[in-house]
Amino acid sequence: MTIKTIFFDAGGTLFKPYPSVGGLYAKMAAPFGKEFDPDILEKKFQAAWQKRGGLASLGSETSEEKERHWWVTLVEEVFEPFGGMPHFEQFFEKLYQAFEEKESWEIFPEVLETLKELRSKKLTLGIVSNWDLRLHKVLKSLDLIQYFDFIVGSSYVGATKPHRKIFEEALSKSASKPHEVIHVGDSYPEDIMGAEPLGIRAYLIERNGSALKNPEVRTIRSLKELCKLIEE
């Protein structure tokens, strides 16, 4: 195969929350006199996220105001079982801002080396991610934006993975045909089931090596493997 372009998912593929979403929630709550177990907050967050169906629940049209309100209600739901948070508006402002800052994210160890090598091979690199309108800010704060030719975030497109619209937008921006593209992400239902129906070769990044229910899914343990794949 001749690969000209690589699409990357963002969260869980290039970087992750540090130390975790629950950890950040607990850290930001401490100055307001509230102590929480990060693991419990993580479970509450994941439950609230799944209940809503993630960012897909924002619909096809969004705005900074709409997204902010969406996050306000989600954070309220996370803390509601504990009696809520004192001075919630002030707390939420600091929490919301924290997720735009470099210190709140951890780039996976092999990412920078891999991106540099792929750039040296003159490949087109893009991000295809389910993310709100702050995606560019996060990538800029992490100094990752310099490695990518384009960024396709779900909130900008009005569709979340696995919807074909977000992948079609990425194909258009990259001026690539599906058979010329590799997409890599950490979610089977979003990344694999979204990319492959369009003819894009998709890989699941699975750093922990846990067993897959579907052995036919293409997997990699590290993004470094992409450098070898494009030469096959």
N, C-alpha and C positions, 0 to 999 in steps of 0.2 A: 504494500500500500504506500501511496505517496501522501504524506501528511504535511499540510501547509499551515494548519491552524490548530491551536489548542484552547478549548474553553475550560475555565476553572470555576467551580463553585467557590464561595468565599468562606463562610463560617463552617468550621469542622473539616475543611479541606486545606485552606491556607493558614488559618488562625482560629483560636477559640477564646471564649471569655476567660479572664484570669482573675481569681483562681477558678471561678465558676459563676454562673448567674446568681445562684443562691449565696455564694460567697460575697459577691459584690453588693447584693441587697443587704446582707447582714452588716457588711463594712460601712455602708452608707447610713444604716439605721443607728449605729452605735453612738454617733455624736448627738443624736436626739434622745438618748437615754434608754434605748431599747436594745436588748440583747437577744439574738436568735441563733439557732442552730442552722448553719448554712445548708446542711443536707436536707433539713425539713423545708426550708424556703425553696430549695431547688425542686423538690417534689411538688410543692404547691405551685411553683411557676410552670413546671412541665404540665401539670394537670390543667391549669388555666389555659395554657397555650393549645393543648390538644383539644380542649373543650370548644375553643373558638375555631379550630382548624387553621391556626397560624395566620399569617398575613393575608391568606386568601380571603379571609372574612372582611377585609377592607373593601373588596369589590374592585371593579375595573377603573374607577376614578378615585383618586386620592389627592391629598394636599397635606402640607405640614400641619395645619390645624386639625385635620381629620385624624392623621396619624398620632398626633400628640394626645388627642382625646382617647384614642384607642388604647394607647399605652397607659394613660391615667387609669382607665377603668380596669385594665389587666392588673396593674400594680395594686390597686385597691382590693381586687379580688384575692390577690396573694396574701395580703395582710389582714383581711377581714376576719379570719378565724381567730386572730390574736387581739381583736379589739381595735384594729386599725393602727395608723401611725399618727402621733401627735404632730401638729404643724405640717400636715400632709403636703400642702402646696409647696412649702419651702423644701421639704424632704424630696419630693418628686423632682423638683427643678435640679437639685444636685445629682440625683440618681440618673436622670435623663441625660444630663451633660456628661456624666462619667462614662457613659457608653460611647462617647465620641472620642475619648482620650486614649492615648497610646498605652497608658499604664493598665487599662482595663482589658487588654488583649494580649495573648501570647502567640507569636508566630511559630509554627511548627519548625523543628530544627533544620530540616532539609530544604525548606522553601526558598530561601534567598539564593543558595547555591544552584538549585535547580532552575530558578527563573533566569539567573544570569547565563547559565549554559544554554538554555533554550533561546534566549535572545541572541546569543552569539551564533546560533544556527539560522538566524534570520526568519524564525517562525513568527507568525502573527499570534499574539496572545490576547485573550479576552476573558472577562469575568461574566458569568451568567449566574445570578444569585437571587434567591428570594430574600429581599431586604427592603427596608423602608428608605425614605428619601435621604437618609444620612449616610448611605453607603460610600459616597465619594469622600465625605469628611473622615470616615474611619480609615479608608485606604490611604488618604493623604497623611493622617496622623501617624500611621504605621510605616510611612515612606515606601509603600508598595505600589502606589499609583504609577510610578515611573516605569514599571515593567510591562504595563498593559497598553495595548493599542485602542481598546474600547472597553466600556463597562455597561453591561445590560442588567439593571436592577428591576425587580418585579414591579416596584412602585412607579417606575418611569414608563414601563411598558403597559401596565394595567392588566397583567396576567402573571400568575405564579407557576413555577414548575410543579407538575409536569406538563402544563399546557403548552401546546406546540407553538403558540404565538411568541413566547419569550425566546425559544430556540430559533425561530424563523427570523426574529429581529437580530439575533446574534449572527446568523448566517449572512444576513444582508449587510451588517456593519463590517463583517470580515471579508466580504466579497468572496466567500468560499462556497464550494459545493459540499453537501453532506459527507461524501466519501473522502474528502480532503481534511476532515476534522476529527479530532479526539476530544471527547468531553470527559472530565473527571470530577467526581463529587463523592460525598460520604453518605448519600441517601439513595437507597434503591428505588423507592417509589417516586422520588422527585427527579433524580438525575438519570438513572438507568432507564426507567419507564418513560421519561420525558424525551430523552435524546434518541434512543434506538429506533422508535417508530419512524423517525425522519431519515433514517439511514446514517446517523452519526454513530461512530464507534465509541461506546461509553465504557468507562472503567470505574469501579467502585474502590475508593481509597479506604482500606481497612487496616489501620495501623496496629490494632490490637490482635489481629489474626484470628478472631473468633470465627467459628464455623458458620458457613452460610447455609440457609435452607435450600437455596437454589445453586447447585454446584456449577451451573452453566454460566453464571454471571462472571464476567471478566473482573478480576480484582488485582490490585497492587497494594503492597505493604508500605511503599514510600513513593513520593513524587519523583524521586531520582530515577525510578524505573521508566518514566516517560522518555527519558533521553535515549534509552536503548530501544524502546518500542518504535520510535519514529525512524529508526535506522533499519528496522526489519523489513 
